[in-house]
Amino acid sequence: MKQDLSIREPERSLPYTTVLFDLDGTLLESGPGILAAARAVLRDMALPDLPDEEMVRMVGPPLADSFRSVLRVPQERVAEAVRRYHETARTVGLDLIFPYPGVRELLGQLKDAGLVLAVVTSKITPTANA
């Protein structure tokens, strides 16, 4: 079923000129890339891997929280895991991250309608720009 992505004239009671989008899980399906980078970090730190069903819970929350509570990285190694993740994610898993269907078209339509578009994310800038 094809969705109607056409932009309608904004109502006068809502004079929005700017739209903010979250990056991961809104514009991009980034879960597989995040898991690939996290698995590389666990492997490099000689920590146990987990099944996808458990690891997928790390997508969304802040990295330190995910490494500690989801991936069970010992507290004294969490900062190291986050640092390694930021380094690793610059090259590992990028080929597994894609925009959701229709996102490019929607963004183009919003821009053509004269709206200012911006992305918000907790990713570090080089990773978000990739």
N, C-alpha and C positions, 0 to 999 in steps of 0.2 A: 504494500500500500504506500503510495507516494504522499509525502507530507506537503501541505501547503506552506511554503516558506516565504510567501510574498509579504512585503512590508506594507502595513496599512498606515494611513495618515494618523499621526499621534493625536490623541484626544487633547483638547485645549486645557483640560483640568490637570493634565500630567505633562508639563513642559520639559521633559527630560532631554538633555542634549548629550549626555555621556552614559555609556554602558560599560560596566566593569565585569570581567569574566575571570573566574578561577581557571587555572591552567589544567592541572591534573584532574581527570575524572569529569571535567566539564567540556573543555575544548579538545583535550587529548586523552586517548586510551594509553596511559603510560605505565599501567601495572606490570606488563611483561618486562619492560625495560628496567623498572625499579627493582623487580625481583632478580633480574640477571645481575645487576650491579651489586645488590645485597648478597647474593650467593657468592660472587667473586670475593667480596670482603670477608665473608665467613670462611671461605676456603683459604684465603691469604692469612687469616688470623688463626688457622687450624681449629676452627670452631665447627660444631656439627651443623649440617644442613637440615632443613625441615621440609615436610611435604608442602606442596602448593597451597593446600587447604588451610594450613596454618600461616604460611608466609604472607598470603594475600591480605591478612589483617594489618600488615605494616604499611599498606598503601593508604595515605591520608594523614595519619597523625604525624607530629614532629619526629624527625629521625631518631633523636636520642630516646624518646619514649618508645618508639618501635623497636630499636635495637635492644633496649632493656626489657620491655615487657613481652614483646611478641617473639623476638629472636633469641631471647634469654642470654644476651651478652652480659657477662659479669659487670657490675657497676663500675669497677675500677678500669674496665676496658671500653666503656661506652664512648668516651671522648675520642679514643683512638679509632673506633669503628666509624664514627661520624666523619672524622677527618679522612679516613681511607675511602669512605663512600663518596665524598665530594670529589676526591681525586679520580676514583674509578669511574664514576658516572659521566665523566667528560668523554669517555671513549667506549665504555661497555654498556650495551643495551640500547644505545641510541637508535639502532636499526629496528628496534622492536616497538617504537613509539610512533603512533599515527593519530591524525585528527579523526574524530568521530565522523561518520557519514553526514554530509550536509553542512558541516561547520564552515568550510571555506565559502560556500555559497551564501550562508547566512551572514557571515562577517562582511562579505562583499556587498550584500544588500543593505546592511545597516550603514556601512560607510557611504554607499551611494545615496542613502536617505539623509546624509548630512550629519550623522551622529558621530561623536568622538568615541573611539573604542580604546580600552585599556585592559591589560592583563595583570592580575594580582596573583602572587604565588609566594610560598615560603622557600622556594628553590633559590640557590645562590645564582647570581646573575649569569655567569658563563653557562651553567646548565640550562637555565630558562631560555637563554638566547639560542641554544643549540637546536 
